[in-house]
Amino acid sequence: MNMAHRSIRLTALAVGLFGFAASLAASAGEEDCARCRLLFQICMTSNPGDLACYEQLWDCERQAECPIGSPAG
């Protein structure tokens, strides 16, 4: 087998696997961020205006590596 062709195939395989892994990580992150917002809404329904709800939201978003933003987002 020609080493040049083998190198190209291995590079293409590595790029494909990296892209697949990145897409899985992105979708998991979006679900985690949605979960953070849902927990915030539940907290605010139970304790309207409680600053602890905001702190829990921001902690959750930070752990899930979500973009920190408004709770409505």
All heavy atoms as TSV, in Angstrom:
chain	resi	resn	atom	element	x	y	z
A	1	MET	N	N	0.845	-1.182	0.000
A	1	MET	CA	C	0.000	0.000	0.000
A	1	MET	C	C	0.886	1.240	0.000
A	1	MET	O	O	1.882	1.297	0.699
A	1	MET	CB	C	-0.916	-0.002	1.218
A	1	MET	CG	C	-1.763	1.236	1.306
A	1	MET	SD	S	-2.730	1.339	2.810
A	1	MET	CE	C	-4.171	0.448	2.310
A	2	ASN	N	N	0.510	2.198	-0.758
A	2	ASN	CA	C	1.251	3.433	-0.862
A	2	ASN	C	C	1.117	4.225	0.440
A	2	ASN	O	O	0.019	4.442	0.946
A	2	ASN	CB	C	0.720	4.232	-2.047
A	2	ASN	CG	C	1.552	5.459	-2.335
A	2	ASN	OD1	O	2.330	5.903	-1.495
A	2	ASN	ND2	N	1.384	5.991	-3.521
A	3	MET	N	N	2.238	4.654	1.008
A	3	MET	CA	C	2.220	5.377	2.290
A	3	MET	C	C	1.472	6.702	2.196
A	3	MET	O	O	0.841	7.117	3.152
A	3	MET	CB	C	3.651	5.612	2.782
A	3	MET	CG	C	4.346	4.328	3.197
A	3	MET	SD	S	3.444	3.481	4.509
A	3	MET	CE	C	4.198	4.234	5.900
A	4	ALA	N	N	1.520	7.373	1.056
A	4	ALA	CA	C	0.819	8.643	0.887
A	4	ALA	C	C	-0.691	8.427	0.989
A	4	ALA	O	O	-1.392	9.195	1.652
A	4	ALA	CB	C	1.184	9.289	-0.440
A	5	HIS	N	N	-1.216	7.384	0.341
A	5	HIS	CA	C	-2.647	7.101	0.398
A	5	HIS	C	C	-3.069	6.710	1.813
A	5	HIS	O	O	-4.140	7.089	2.279
A	5	HIS	CB	C	-3.021	5.995	-0.592
A	5	HIS	CG	C	-2.914	6.394	-2.022
A	5	HIS	ND1	N	-3.424	7.577	-2.509
A	5	HIS	CD2	C	-2.353	5.766	-3.084
A	5	HIS	CE1	C	-3.179	7.655	-3.794
A	5	HIS	NE2	N	-2.520	6.563	-4.182
A	6	ARG	N	N	-2.207	5.947	2.474
A	6	ARG	CA	C	-2.514	5.529	3.843
A	6	ARG	C	C	-2.588	6.738	4.772
A	6	ARG	O	O	-3.482	6.855	5.594
A	6	ARG	CB	C	-1.455	4.551	4.331
A	6	ARG	CG	C	-1.725	4.031	5.702
A	6	ARG	CD	C	-0.704	3.018	6.113
A	6	ARG	NE	N	-1.006	2.539	7.451
A	6	ARG	CZ	C	-0.211	1.799	8.149
A	6	ARG	NH1	N	0.953	1.418	7.648
A	6	ARG	NH2	N	-0.542	1.410	9.344
A	7	SER	N	N	-1.653	7.654	4.610
A	7	SER	CA	C	-1.627	8.858	5.426
A	7	SER	C	C	-2.877	9.711	5.195
A	7	SER	O	O	-3.472	10.226	6.132
A	7	SER	CB	C	-0.373	9.673	5.111
A	7	SER	OG	O	-0.368	10.865	5.852
A	8	ILE	N	N	-3.281	9.839	3.945
A	8	ILE	CA	C	-4.477	10.620	3.611
A	8	ILE	C	C	-5.715	9.976	4.227
A	8	ILE	O	O	-6.559	10.661	4.803
A	8	ILE	CB	C	-4.621	10.766	2.085
A	8	ILE	CG1	C	-3.514	11.669	1.544
A	8	ILE	CG2	C	-5.989	11.319	1.714
A	8	ILE	CD1	C	-3.424	11.700	0.034
A	9	ARG	N	N	-5.809	8.642	4.124
A	9	ARG	CA	C	-6.969	7.949	4.690
A	9	ARG	C	C	-7.008	8.075	6.205
A	9	ARG	O	O	-8.061	8.295	6.793
A	9	ARG	CB	C	-6.959	6.482	4.272
A	9	ARG	CG	C	-7.340	6.303	2.826
A	9	ARG	CD	C	-7.536	4.892	2.374
A	9	ARG	NE	N	-7.365	3.861	3.371
A	9	ARG	CZ	C	-7.218	2.594	3.110
A	9	ARG	NH1	N	-7.186	2.203	1.851
A	9	ARG	NH2	N	-7.081	1.702	4.063
A	10	LEU	N	N	-5.869	7.954	6.857
A	10	LEU	CA	C	-5.828	8.091	8.309
A	10	LEU	C	C	-6.182	9.504	8.745
A	10	LEU	O	O	-6.892	9.708	9.735
A	10	LEU	CB	C	-4.457	7.686	8.850
A	10	LEU	CG	C	-4.161	6.197	8.837
A	10	LEU	CD1	C	-2.727	5.948	9.288
A	10	LEU	CD2	C	-5.131	5.438	9.718
A	11	THR	N	N	-5.708	10.480	8.010
A	11	THR	CA	C	-6.041	11.876	8.316
A	11	THR	C	C	-7.536	12.114	8.141
A	11	THR	O	O	-8.178	12.745	8.995
A	11	THR	CB	C	-5.238	12.830	7.414
A	11	THR	OG1	O	-3.843	12.602	7.636
A	11	THR	CG2	C	-5.563	14.275	7.721
A	12	ALA	N	N	-8.111	11.608	7.061
A	12	ALA	CA	C	-9.550	11.767	6.827
A	12	ALA	C	C	-10.358	11.086	7.921
A	12	ALA	O	O	-11.356	11.634	8.403
A	12	ALA	CB	C	-9.925	11.205	5.459
A	13	LEU	N	N	-9.929	9.907	8.341
A	13	LEU	CA	C	-10.610	9.203	9.415
A	13	LEU	C	C	-10.538	9.992	10.728
A	13	LEU	O	O	-11.538	10.144	11.423
A	13	LEU	CB	C	-10.000	7.813	9.609
A	13	LEU	CG	C	-10.569	6.976	10.752
A	13	LEU	CD1	C	-12.039	6.661	10.490
A	13	LEU	CD2	C	-9.767	5.706	10.920
A	14	ALA	N	N	-9.374	10.537	11.033
A	14	ALA	CA	C	-9.201	11.312	12.266
A	14	ALA	C	C	-10.086	12.557	12.253
A	14	ALA	O	O	-10.734	12.884	13.249
A	14	ALA	CB	C	-7.742	11.702	12.443
A	15	VAL	N	N	-10.131	13.239	11.117
A	15	VAL	CA	C	-10.969	14.434	11.001
A	15	VAL	C	C	-12.441	14.065	11.163
A	15	VAL	O	O	-13.204	14.749	11.854
A	15	VAL	CB	C	-10.712	15.161	9.663
A	15	VAL	CG1	C	-11.749	16.246	9.403
A	15	VAL	CG2	C	-9.309	15.752	9.653
A	16	GLY	N	N	-12.853	12.975	10.547
A	16	GLY	CA	C	-14.245	12.537	10.664
A	16	GLY	C	C	-14.617	12.182	12.089
A	16	GLY	O	O	-15.683	12.560	12.578
A	17	LEU	N	N	-13.751	11.466	12.772
A	17	LEU	CA	C	-14.027	11.108	14.172
A	17	LEU	C	C	-14.061	12.334	15.066
A	17	LEU	O	O	-14.888	12.434	15.962
A	17	LEU	CB	C	-12.986	10.105	14.676
A	17	LEU	CG	C	-13.089	8.704	14.089
A	17	LEU	CD1	C	-11.923	7.841	14.560
A	17	LEU	CD2	C	-14.411	8.060	14.450
A	18	PHE	N	N	-13.164	13.276	14.828
A	18	PHE	CA	C	-13.167	14.507	15.612
A	18	PHE	C	C	-14.469	15.279	15.403
A	18	PHE	O	O	-15.072	15.765	16.352
A	18	PHE	CB	C	-11.971	15.379	15.233
A	18	PHE	CG	C	-11.932	16.675	15.978
A	18	PHE	CD1	C	-11.492	16.723	17.293
A	18	PHE	CD2	C	-12.343	17.848	15.376
A	18	PHE	CE1	C	-11.460	17.917	17.983
A	18	PHE	CE2	C	-12.321	19.048	16.060
A	18	PHE	CZ	C	-11.875	19.084	17.372
A	19	GLY	N	N	-14.915	15.375	14.160
A	19	GLY	CA	C	-16.171	16.070	13.869
A	19	GLY	C	C	-17.358	15.390	14.526
A	19	GLY	O	O	-18.246	16.048	15.078
A	20	PHE	N	N	-17.383	14.068	14.508
A	20	PHE	CA	C	-18.460	13.325	15.145
A	20	PHE	C	C	-18.462	13.566	16.653
A	20	PHE	O	O	-19.503	13.831	17.254
A	20	PHE	CB	C	-18.310	11.839	14.834
A	20	PHE	CG	C	-19.352	10.972	15.480
A	20	PHE	CD1	C	-20.661	10.993	15.036
A	20	PHE	CD2	C	-19.021	10.147	16.535
A	20	PHE	CE1	C	-21.628	10.201	15.630
A	20	PHE	CE2	C	-19.965	9.348	17.139
A	20	PHE	CZ	C	-21.276	9.371	16.686
A	21	ALA	N	N	-17.294	13.518	17.273
A	21	ALA	CA	C	-17.195	13.748	18.716
A	21	ALA	C	C	-17.608	15.173	19.069
A	21	ALA	O	O	-18.289	15.397	20.073
A	21	ALA	CB	C	-15.774	13.475	19.192
A	22	ALA	N	N	-17.227	16.127	18.252
A	22	ALA	CA	C	-17.600	17.521	18.512
A	22	ALA	C	C	-19.107	17.705	18.422
A	22	ALA	O	O	-19.701	18.428	19.220
A	22	ALA	CB	C	-16.891	18.441	17.520
A	23	SER	N	N	-19.752	17.048	17.464
A	23	SER	CA	C	-21.206	17.180	17.340
A	23	SER	C	C	-21.914	16.561	18.543
A	23	SER	O	O	-22.918	17.076	19.016
A	23	SER	CB	C	-21.703	16.563	16.038
A	23	SER	OG	O	-21.579	15.157	16.069
A	24	LEU	N	N	-21.400	15.446	19.046
A	24	LEU	CA	C	-21.988	14.844	20.246
A	24	LEU	C	C	-21.820	15.753	21.452
A	24	LEU	O	O	-22.748	15.923	22.247
A	24	LEU	CB	C	-21.350	13.482	20.528
A	24	LEU	CG	C	-21.725	12.340	19.607
A	24	LEU	CD1	C	-20.956	11.084	20.018
A	24	LEU	CD2	C	-23.216	12.077	19.654
A	25	ALA	N	N	-20.668	16.342	21.596
A	25	ALA	CA	C	-20.418	17.235	22.724
A	25	ALA	C	C	-21.315	18.461	22.645
A	25	ALA	O	O	-21.837	18.926	23.659
A	25	ALA	CB	C	-18.952	17.640	22.753
A	26	ALA	N	N	-21.519	18.994	21.452
A	26	ALA	CA	C	-22.362	20.184	21.294
A	26	ALA	C	C	-23.800	19.879	21.662
A	26	ALA	O	O	-24.460	20.663	22.337
A	26	ALA	CB	C	-22.270	20.703	19.861
A	27	SER	N	N	-24.322	18.746	21.237
A	27	SER	CA	C	-25.718	18.435	21.548
A	27	SER	C	C	-25.895	18.162	23.031
A	27	SER	O	O	-26.896	18.538	23.619
A	27	SER	CB	C	-26.211	17.260	20.704
A	27	SER	OG	O	-25.497	16.085	21.044
A	28	ALA	N	N	-24.924	17.531	23.670
A	28	ALA	CA	C	-25.017	17.283	25.113
A	28	ALA	C	C	-24.989	18.597	25.858
A	28	ALA	O	O	-25.719	18.785	26.822
A	28	ALA	CB	C	-23.869	16.384	25.561
A	29	GLY	N	N	-24.165	19.546	25.414
A	29	GLY	CA	C	-24.093	20.852	26.066
A	29	GLY	C	C	-25.404	21.607	25.974
A	29	GLY	O	O	-25.834	22.232	26.937
A	30	GLU	N	N	-26.048	21.551	24.822
A	30	GLU	CA	C	-27.332	22.236	24.648
A	30	GLU	C	C	-28.385	21.650	25.583
A	30	GLU	O	O	-29.178	22.382	26.164
A	30	GLU	CB	C	-27.781	22.137	23.196
A	30	GLU	CG	C	-26.930	22.933	22.242
A	30	GLU	CD	C	-27.251	22.645	20.788
A	30	GLU	OE1	O	-28.267	21.975	20.509
A	30	GLU	OE2	O	-26.474	23.092	19.932
A	31	GLU	N	N	-28.390	20.335	25.737
A	31	GLU	CA	C	-29.352	19.700	26.638
A	31	GLU	C	C	-29.082	20.101	28.084
A	31	GLU	O	O	-30.015	20.346	28.845
A	31	GLU	CB	C	-29.280	18.181	26.499
A	31	GLU	CG	C	-29.810	17.674	25.183
A	31	GLU	CD	C	-29.581	16.184	24.990
A	31	GLU	OE1	O	-29.171	15.516	25.954
A	31	GLU	OE2	O	-29.821	15.705	23.877
A	32	ASP	N	N	-27.815	20.177	28.470
A	32	ASP	CA	C	-27.467	20.587	29.820
A	32	ASP	C	C	-27.897	22.024	30.080
A	32	ASP	O	O	-28.400	22.345	31.155
A	32	ASP	CB	C	-25.960	20.448	30.068
A	32	ASP	CG	C	-25.521	19.002	30.148
A	32	ASP	OD1	O	-26.370	18.113	30.365
A	32	ASP	OD2	O	-24.308	18.754	29.985
A	33	CYS	N	N	-27.713	22.887	29.101
A	33	CYS	CA	C	-28.105	24.288	29.253
A	33	CYS	C	C	-29.626	24.416	29.373
A	33	CYS	O	O	-30.130	25.206	30.166
A	33	CYS	CB	C	-27.572	25.115	28.087
A	33	CYS	SG	S	-25.771	25.182	28.031
A	34	ALA	N	N	-30.344	23.629	28.598
A	34	ALA	CA	C	-31.806	23.636	28.684
A	34	ALA	C	C	-32.266	23.142	30.052
A	34	ALA	O	O	-33.217	23.675	30.631
A	34	ALA	CB	C	-32.408	22.778	27.572
A	35	ARG	N	N	-31.559	22.139	30.593
A	35	ARG	CA	C	-31.884	21.628	31.921
A	35	ARG	C	C	-31.655	22.710	32.979
A	35	ARG	O	O	-32.471	22.873	33.888
A	35	ARG	CB	C	-31.027	20.396	32.238
A	35	ARG	CG	C	-31.344	19.764	33.584
A	35	ARG	CD	C	-30.405	18.607	33.908
A	35	ARG	NE	N	-29.001	18.942	33.806
A	35	ARG	CZ	C	-28.308	19.552	34.771
A	35	ARG	NH1	N	-28.882	19.896	35.879
A	35	ARG	NH2	N	-27.030	19.816	34.593
A	36	CYS	N	N	-30.601	23.479	32.843
A	36	CYS	CA	C	-30.319	24.568	33.786
A	36	CYS	C	C	-31.466	25.581	33.785
A	36	CYS	O	O	-31.918	26.023	34.845
A	36	CYS	CB	C	-29.014	25.271	33.430
A	36	CYS	SG	S	-27.527	24.288	33.688
A	37	ARG	N	N	-31.923	25.940	32.592
A	37	ARG	CA	C	-33.016	26.921	32.498
A	37	ARG	C	C	-34.317	26.361	33.069
A	37	ARG	O	O	-35.078	27.075	33.722
A	37	ARG	CB	C	-33.189	27.362	31.050
A	37	ARG	CG	C	-32.045	28.238	30.564
A	37	ARG	CD	C	-32.308	28.847	29.204
A	37	ARG	NE	N	-32.431	27.854	28.143
A	37	ARG	CZ	C	-31.405	27.379	27.446
A	37	ARG	NH1	N	-30.192	27.806	27.683
A	37	ARG	NH2	N	-31.604	26.481	26.499
A	38	LEU	N	N	-34.573	25.068	32.839
A	38	LEU	CA	C	-35.777	24.442	33.379
A	38	LEU	C	C	-35.740	24.438	34.910
A	38	LEU	O	O	-36.729	24.769	35.562
A	38	LEU	CB	C	-35.928	23.020	32.847
A	38	LEU	CG	C	-37.116	22.224	33.392
A	38	LEU	CD1	C	-38.435	22.898	33.009
A	38	LEU	CD2	C	-37.079	20.797	32.875
A	39	LEU	N	N	-34.594	24.079	35.467
A	39	LEU	CA	C	-34.464	24.087	36.928
A	39	LEU	C	C	-34.648	25.490	37.484
A	39	LEU	O	O	-35.238	25.666	38.552
A	39	LEU	CB	C	-33.105	23.515	37.347
A	39	LEU	CG	C	-32.919	22.026	37.085
A	39	LEU	CD1	C	-31.476	21.604	37.387
A	39	LEU	CD2	C	-33.897	21.203	37.901
A	40	PHE	N	N	-34.163	26.493	36.754
A	40	PHE	CA	C	-34.359	27.883	37.179
A	40	PHE	C	C	-35.846	28.240	37.196
A	40	PHE	O	O	-36.341	28.838	38.146
A	40	PHE	CB	C	-33.593	28.832	36.251
A	40	PHE	CG	C	-33.892	30.283	36.521
A	40	PHE	CD1	C	-33.324	30.930	37.597
A	40	PHE	CD2	C	-34.749	30.993	35.698
A	40	PHE	CE1	C	-33.601	32.268	37.854
A	40	PHE	CE2	C	-35.029	32.319	35.940
A	40	PHE	CZ	C	-34.458	32.965	37.025
A	41	GLN	N	N	-36.561	27.853	36.150
A	41	GLN	CA	C	-37.991	28.162	36.083
A	41	GLN	C	C	-38.760	27.479	37.206
A	41	GLN	O	O	-39.665	28.071	37.800
A	41	GLN	CB	C	-38.554	27.762	34.717
A	41	GLN	CG	C	-38.026	28.624	33.601
A	41	GLN	CD	C	-38.406	28.106	32.225
A	41	GLN	OE1	O	-38.960	27.013	32.083
A	41	GLN	NE2	N	-38.092	28.872	31.194
A	42	ILE	N	N	-38.396	26.248	37.515
A	42	ILE	CA	C	-39.044	25.536	38.614
A	42	ILE	C	C	-38.765	26.234	39.935
A	42	ILE	O	O	-39.667	26.434	40.756
A	42	ILE	CB	C	-38.578	24.060	38.658
A	42	ILE	CG1	C	-39.108	23.312	37.440
A	42	ILE	CG2	C	-39.009	23.388	39.957
A	42	ILE	CD1	C	-38.495	21.941	37.239
A	43	CYS	N	N	-37.520	26.636	40.132
A	43	CYS	CA	C	-37.144	27.338	41.358
A	43	CYS	C	C	-37.914	28.646	41.488
A	43	CYS	O	O	-38.433	28.962	42.564
A	43	CYS	CB	C	-35.632	27.606	41.365
A	43	CYS	SG	S	-35.018	28.412	42.862
A	44	MET	N	N	-38.002	29.415	40.405
A	44	MET	CA	C	-38.702	30.705	40.457
A	44	MET	C	C	-40.207	30.530	40.661
A	44	MET	O	O	-40.848	31.387	41.253
A	44	MET	CB	C	-38.422	31.512	39.185
A	44	MET	CG	C	-36.998	32.029	39.098
A	44	MET	SD	S	-36.516	33.105	40.460
A	44	MET	CE	C	-37.315	34.621	39.983
A	45	THR	N	N	-40.757	29.430	40.178
A	45	THR	CA	C	-42.182	29.164	40.411
A	45	THR	C	C	-42.420	28.872	41.884
A	45	THR	O	O	-43.404	29.328	42.462
A	45	THR	CB	C	-42.650	27.965	39.554
A	45	THR	OG1	O	-42.436	28.282	38.175
A	45	THR	CG2	C	-44.111	27.664	39.775
A	46	SER	N	N	-41.497	28.135	42.494
A	46	SER	CA	C	-41.629	27.779	43.908
A	46	SER	C	C	-41.265	28.934	44.827
A	46	SER	O	O	-41.857	29.087	45.900
A	46	SER	CB	C	-40.723	26.594	44.246
A	46	SER	OG	O	-41.037	25.499	43.428
A	47	ASN	N	N	-40.286	29.734	44.410
A	47	ASN	CA	C	-39.768	30.826	45.251
A	47	ASN	C	C	-39.612	32.092	44.408
A	47	ASN	O	O	-38.493	32.480	44.086
A	47	ASN	CB	C	-38.398	30.444	45.831
A	47	ASN	CG	C	-38.411	29.111	46.528
A	47	ASN	OD1	O	-39.201	28.895	47.417
A	47	ASN	ND2	N	-37.549	28.204	46.094
A	48	PRO	N	N	-40.713	32.763	44.056
A	48	PRO	CA	C	-40.626	33.922	43.161
A	48	PRO	C	C	-39.660	34.986	43.694
A	48	PRO	O	O	-39.705	35.362	44.859
A	48	PRO	CB	C	-42.050	34.464	43.122
A	48	PRO	CG	C	-42.914	33.324	43.545
A	48	PRO	CD	C	-42.084	32.494	44.478
A	49	GLY	N	N	-38.761	35.424	42.827
A	49	GLY	CA	C	-37.836	36.498	43.166
A	49	GLY	C	C	-36.664	36.083	44.046
A	49	GLY	O	O	-35.881	36.934	44.457
A	50	ASP	N	N	-36.507	34.802	44.322
A	50	ASP	CA	C	-35.430	34.335	45.202
A	50	ASP	C	C	-34.091	34.428	44.472
A	50	ASP	O	O	-33.912	33.843	43.412
A	50	ASP	CB	C	-35.698	32.898	45.637
A	50	ASP	CG	C	-34.770	32.422	46.741
A	50	ASP	OD1	O	-33.788	33.128	47.055
A	50	ASP	OD2	O	-35.041	31.344	47.286
A	51	LEU	N	N	-33.154	35.166	45.053
A	51	LEU	CA	C	-31.838	35.319	44.435
A	51	LEU	C	C	-31.075	33.994	44.379
A	51	LEU	O	O	-30.205	33.809	43.526
A	51	LEU	CB	C	-31.016	36.366	45.188
A	51	LEU	CG	C	-31.526	37.804	45.067
A	51	LEU	CD1	C	-30.652	38.743	45.893
A	51	LEU	CD2	C	-31.570	38.256	43.625
A	52	ALA	N	N	-31.405	33.056	45.249
A	52	ALA	CA	C	-30.743	31.742	45.235
A	52	ALA	C	C	-31.021	31.019	43.919
A	52	ALA	O	O	-30.174	30.244	43.442
A	52	ALA	CB	C	-31.205	30.897	46.414
A	53	CYS	N	N	-32.180	31.267	43.304
A	53	CYS	CA	C	-32.502	30.645	42.009
A	53	CYS	C	C	-31.512	31.104	40.945
A	53	CYS	O	O	-31.064	30.299	40.122
A	53	CYS	CB	C	-33.924	30.997	41.584
A	53	CYS	SG	S	-35.210	30.350	42.670
A	54	TYR	N	N	-31.170	32.402	40.971
A	54	TYR	CA	C	-30.200	32.928	40.012
A	54	TYR	C	C	-28.822	32.327	40.253
A	54	TYR	O	O	-28.123	31.965	39.310
A	54	TYR	CB	C	-30.126	34.457	40.104
A	54	TYR	CG	C	-31.345	35.141	39.531
A	54	TYR	CD1	C	-32.396	35.536	40.355
A	54	TYR	CD2	C	-31.441	35.388	38.164
A	54	TYR	CE1	C	-33.507	36.165	39.830
A	54	TYR	CE2	C	-32.559	36.012	37.636
A	54	TYR	CZ	C	-33.591	36.398	38.473
A	54	TYR	OH	O	-34.687	37.003	37.945
A	55	GLU	N	N	-28.433	32.219	41.510
A	55	GLU	CA	C	-27.130	31.640	41.831
A	55	GLU	C	C	-27.047	30.187	41.374
A	55	GLU	O	O	-26.031	29.764	40.812
A	55	GLU	CB	C	-26.862	31.747	43.332
A	55	GLU	CG	C	-26.663	33.182	43.798
A	55	GLU	CD	C	-26.554	33.297	45.313
A	55	GLU	OE1	O	-26.462	32.262	46.007
A	55	GLU	OE2	O	-26.554	34.438	45.797
A	56	GLN	N	N	-28.126	29.430	41.587
A	56	GLN	CA	C	-28.147	28.027	41.143
A	56	GLN	C	C	-28.071	27.945	39.618
A	56	GLN	O	O	-27.380	27.086	39.068
A	56	GLN	CB	C	-29.410	27.331	41.643
A	56	GLN	CG	C	-29.422	27.123	43.136
A	56	GLN	CD	C	-30.776	26.651	43.647
A	56	GLN	OE1	O	-31.700	26.427	42.876
A	56	GLN	NE2	N	-30.887	26.505	44.961
A	57	LEU	N	N	-28.784	28.835	38.936
A	57	LEU	CA	C	-28.746	28.865	37.473
A	57	LEU	C	C	-27.329	29.129	36.987
A	57	LEU	O	O	-26.818	28.407	36.125
A	57	LEU	CB	C	-29.686	29.943	36.930
A	57	LEU	CG	C	-29.571	30.222	35.426
A	57	LEU	CD1	C	-30.077	29.036	34.612
A	57	LEU	CD2	C	-30.313	31.487	35.060
A	58	TRP	N	N	-26.676	30.133	37.540
A	58	TRP	CA	C	-25.344	30.492	37.072
A	58	TRP	C	C	-24.330	29.399	37.394
A	58	TRP	O	O	-23.437	29.129	36.598
A	58	TRP	CB	C	-24.937	31.843	37.641
A	58	TRP	CG	C	-25.813	32.949	37.087
A	58	TRP	CD1	C	-26.364	33.010	35.837
A	58	TRP	CD2	C	-26.260	34.101	37.766
A	58	TRP	NE1	N	-27.125	34.146	35.704
A	58	TRP	CE2	C	-27.075	34.841	36.868
A	58	TRP	CE3	C	-26.071	34.612	39.043
A	58	TRP	CZ2	C	-27.674	36.046	37.213
A	58	TRP	CZ3	C	-26.667	35.821	39.378
A	58	TRP	CH2	C	-27.457	36.525	38.467
A	59	ASP	N	N	-24.477	28.755	38.554
A	59	ASP	CA	C	-23.589	27.634	38.893
A	59	ASP	C	C	-23.782	26.483	37.899
A	59	ASP	O	O	-22.822	25.886	37.424
A	59	ASP	CB	C	-23.842	27.141	40.315
A	59	ASP	CG	C	-23.309	28.091	41.375
A	59	ASP	OD1	O	-22.468	28.957	41.053
A	59	ASP	OD2	O	-23.751	27.973	42.539
A	60	CYS	N	N	-25.042	26.175	37.606
A	60	CYS	CA	C	-25.359	25.099	36.662
A	60	CYS	C	C	-24.802	25.426	35.281
A	60	CYS	O	O	-24.175	24.584	34.633
A	60	CYS	CB	C	-26.874	24.901	36.602
A	60	CYS	SG	S	-27.420	23.550	35.526
A	61	GLU	N	N	-25.011	26.662	34.818
A	61	GLU	CA	C	-24.519	27.073	33.501
A	61	GLU	C	C	-22.992	27.021	33.441
A	61	GLU	O	O	-22.421	26.614	32.447
A	61	GLU	CB	C	-24.996	28.484	33.166
A	61	GLU	CG	C	-26.458	28.552	32.816
A	61	GLU	CD	C	-26.921	29.951	32.489
A	61	GLU	OE1	O	-26.343	30.932	33.010
A	61	GLU	OE2	O	-27.863	30.078	31.704
A	62	ARG	N	N	-22.351	27.420	34.513
A	62	ARG	CA	C	-20.890	27.404	34.545
A	62	ARG	C	C	-20.370	25.964	34.472
A	62	ARG	O	O	-19.444	25.662	33.729
A	62	ARG	CB	C	-20.389	28.107	35.807
A	62	ARG	CG	C	-18.928	28.412	35.810
A	62	ARG	CD	C	-18.462	29.329	36.933
A	62	ARG	NE	N	-19.204	29.275	38.177
A	62	ARG	CZ	C	-20.125	30.170	38.570
A	62	ARG	NH1	N	-20.426	31.191	37.800
A	62	ARG	NH2	N	-20.742	30.054	39.729
A	63	GLN	N	N	-20.989	25.054	35.229
A	63	GLN	CA	C	-20.562	23.654	35.221
A	63	GLN	C	C	-20.814	22.999	33.863
A	63	GLN	O	O	-20.042	22.152	33.424
A	63	GLN	CB	C	-21.265	22.874	36.325
A	63	GLN	CG	C	-20.791	23.244	37.702
A	63	GLN	CD	C	-21.596	22.561	38.794
A	63	GLN	OE1	O	-22.502	21.779	38.526
A	63	GLN	NE2	N	-21.272	22.867	40.040
A	64	ALA	N	N	-21.914	23.373	33.211
A	64	ALA	CA	C	-22.247	22.808	31.898
A	64	ALA	C	C	-21.556	23.549	30.753
A	64	ALA	O	O	-21.744	23.194	29.602
A	64	ALA	CB	C	-23.765	22.821	31.694
A	65	GLU	N	N	-20.790	24.584	31.107
A	65	GLU	CA	C	-20.083	25.410	30.120
A	65	GLU	C	C	-21.046	26.066	29.139
A	65	GLU	O	O	-20.787	26.122	27.936
A	65	GLU	CB	C	-18.999	24.613	29.413
A	65	GLU	CG	C	-17.933	24.102	30.356
A	65	GLU	CD	C	-16.839	23.313	29.663
A	65	GLU	OE1	O	-16.880	23.167	28.433
A	65	GLU	OE2	O	-15.950	22.837	30.373
A	66	CYS	N	N	-22.169	26.537	29.671
A	66	CYS	CA	C	-23.142	27.261	28.855
A	66	CYS	C	C	-22.716	28.724	28.757
A	66	CYS	O	O	-22.024	29.225	29.643
A	66	CYS	CB	C	-24.522	27.236	29.522
A	66	CYS	SG	S	-25.158	25.605	29.869
A	67	PRO	N	N	-23.155	29.414	27.715
A	67	PRO	CA	C	-22.927	30.856	27.696
A	67	PRO	C	C	-23.784	31.472	28.801
A	67	PRO	O	O	-24.978	31.195	28.888
A	67	PRO	CB	C	-23.377	31.294	26.315
A	67	PRO	CG	C	-24.210	30.173	25.794
A	67	PRO	CD	C	-23.817	28.932	26.521
A	68	ILE	N	N	-23.154	32.243	29.663
A	68	ILE	CA	C	-23.898	32.865	30.769
A	68	ILE	C	C	-24.717	33.999	30.159
A	68	ILE	O	O	-24.210	34.857	29.450
A	68	ILE	CB	C	-22.934	33.418	31.835
A	68	ILE	CG1	C	-22.029	32.313	32.372
A	68	ILE	CG2	C	-23.709	34.076	32.977
A	68	ILE	CD1	C	-22.732	31.213	33.125
A	69	GLY	N	N	-25.990	34.003	30.468
A	69	GLY	CA	C	-26.857	35.017	29.900
A	69	GLY	C	C	-28.076	35.198	30.775
A	69	GLY	O	O	-28.103	34.834	31.940
A	70	SER	N	N	-29.092	35.762	30.172
A	70	SER	CA	C	-30.315	36.000	30.923
A	70	SER	C	C	-31.047	34.671	31.118
A	70	SER	O	O	-31.003	33.791	30.267
A	70	SER	CB	C	-31.209	36.991	30.184
A	70	SER	OG	O	-31.992	36.335	29.226
A	71	PRO	N	N	-31.725	34.507	32.240
A	71	PRO	CA	C	-32.447	33.264	32.520
A	71	PRO	C	C	-33.542	32.979	31.491
A	71	PRO	O	O	-33.883	31.830	31.263
A	71	PRO	CB	C	-33.056	33.485	33.892
A	71	PRO	CG	C	-32.322	34.622	34.473
A	71	PRO	CD	C	-31.762	35.424	33.340
A	72	ALA	N	N	-34.070	33.997	30.865
A	72	ALA	CA	C	-35.131	33.799	29.883
A	72	ALA	C	C	-34.580	33.198	28.596
A	72	ALA	O	O	-35.328	32.631	27.811
A	72	ALA	CB	C	-35.829	35.119	29.583
A	73	GLY	N	N	-33.249	33.319	28.358
A	73	GLY	CA	C	-32.608	32.905	27.115
A	73	GLY	C	C	-32.660	31.446	26.915
A	73	GLY	O	O	-32.650	30.802	25.962
